Every structure is written in structure tokens, then in C-alpha cells.
Amino acid sequence: MSDLTLALQKLPDMSKESKAAEAKYREYLLQLDAWSNQSEPEIEFFHQKSFLYMGVIQRLPASTIRTNALMNFVKFLEQDSYQQVSRVDWFLYTGRLLAISTEPIERSEVMNALISSSDPVLNLYGRLELWKSAHTAKHGLTRTDHQH
């Protein structure tokens, strides 16, 4: 994990969108996707890999590379379903995906990744978020309106 953490920290700023930067992100995602648990407790591996996915997703603007990272992370969540790890831990990262995506295009990418999931819970969560955002937009409600 330490190698992947250091590599994440060295990734270039994607706001400049260069072919070299894209190539570095693609290479990093290949390494992250290929990383498998060798000897750590399953929950520790799950948190470490999820943390790294979140780190790379947060660094990327809406783009094909970000969409690929989201899809790969959702596939990872499918493999380590809430049935294998604690539900709280599993839902923590699913919720964080939506929390870090504040721009409409980013939220849309996250919802699409969740909706395309073969995991019924992730799929339903994506559909619920899609419905909620459409309902909120239709009725002109804000988050504070829901709380009162």
C-alpha cells in the first residue's frame, strides 16, 4: 500500500489535461486495480484500497479517466460486498462517493456508475440518488428545506 500511496501523491494536477498526465493516471489505475490482498486482514485491505480509490477520484475532474476510476471502484465494492465486510464500512465509501461529488456532472457520473452496478444494493442506491436529485430539482427544494 505504501507504494501506491506514494504514487498517488506524485500524480500530476489534471487541471492541465496533458497526454502525459492522463497516461500517469491510467498507469496508476492499472496498478491499483491489480493490487490484491496477500496477507492483511480483509477489512484493512478493504479500507486501504477504498481510500486509494477515493484519493484518485478526488484528484480527477469529470473525464473519461474519472469515469473509469469510478467504475473500477464500484466493481471493487461489488466484489467486497457488504456481505463480506461490515455494512457500516461498505456503506461509508458508497456515501463518500456522493459526498465528494458536489458538481452536477460529477454526481451524475457517480450515479451512473452505481446504477450500472450488478450489485442490487449499489444499483438501488444509485437509482435512489437519481430520483432524489430529480425530485429536488423538480420541486426546487434545498437540503435545508428537507430538514424542516
Number of C-alpha atoms within 10 A of each C-alpha: 12 8 7 17 15 10 14 20 11 10 15 16 13 15 10 9 13 11 10 10 16 19 12 16 23 16 12 17 21 13 13 21 16 9 13 12 12 8 7 10 9 14 14 12 17 19 16 16 21 20 14 18 23 18 14 20 21 14 17 20 17 17 14 12 18 21 19 16 24 23 19 18 25 27 19 16 21 18 12 16 17 15 10 11 16 13 11 9 14 21 16 13 19 19 11 11 23 17 10 14 18 11 11 10 13 20 20 19 22 25 25 18 22 28 22 17 19 12 17 13 16 22 18 15 17 23 17 14 18 19 12 12 16 12 12 15 11 9 9 9 12 10 8 7 9 8 6 5
